[in-house]
Amino acid sequence: MGAIQDRTKEHLGRTDVGIVRYRRMLRAAMDALEAGNPQALPMQGGGAGALRGPMAIDAIGPGQAWERLWAEADAARRAGAPWSAGL
């Protein structure tokens, strides 16, 4: 991890709507936590484990063995993530 970037001089455009919304959500979560309201945080009670969707896995290999390669890369990704040690 590096230094925290100064985003005050950033010029976001129309295609950056997702970034703007995420930052607003993050600020609201920080404000809620600071106000002593952790229940207002997203994904309370293990909600993150219920998420389903495509995983972003960077793996390059032979075309005929892509499923095995994907499964191995996913297992390595999960093993390296402290939040998913029990999955």
N, C-alpha and C positions, 0 to 999 in steps of 0.2 A: 504494500500500500504506500502511496505517496502522500504528498502534501494535499490539503484540502484546496480545491480550486476556487478562485474568485469568480463567481458567476454574475456579478453585478454589471459587467460590461458586455454581457452576452446578448446577442440579437436573435431571438427566436422568431421563426416565421409561422405561417399557417400550417405547415406540415409538422410542426413540433407540438401540436396540441396534446399529444400523449405525454410528452415531457412536462408540459405546464400542469396538466391535471395530476400527474404523479407527484410533482413537487408540492402542489397544494394539499394533496392527501397526506403526504409526509409531514408537512408543517402542521396540519390539523391533528395528526396523531401525536406529534411532539407536544403540542399545546395541551391536548387531553391528558397526556401522561404527566406533564408538569403540573396540571391542575388537580392531579390525584384521581383521575378517572381512567384507569387502565381498561375498563370494559368498553370504552369507546374505540379502542384500537381495533384495526381490522384483523380478522382471523383469530379471534380468541377461542380457546377451548379446542385446539387441535384442528382448526379449519384448514390450515395449510396442507395437512395430510389428505384432505378430501379433494384437493385440486386435481383435475385431470386435463390432459392436453399434450400437445407435442413437446418433447424435450429437446432442448438445443444441445446436441452432442456433436462435437467435432471429432470425426473419425474418418480416416481415408484408408481404403483397402481394396482388395479385389472385389469386383462386382458380384461374383457368385457366392461370396461368403458374407454379404453385407449384414444379414440378420444376426449372425454370431458376433461379428465385429461390433455392431450396435449394442448388443446385450452386454458384451465385455466392457465397452466404453461406459455404458450406463452404470454397471456395477462398480467400476472404478470411481466414477463421479460420485455415486452415493456413498461409497466407503470413505471417500475423502471429505465428506460434508458432515460436520458434527451434529447438525440438526436432524439428520436422517439416519443416525446410527442404528435405530431400531427397525428400519423399514426393510 
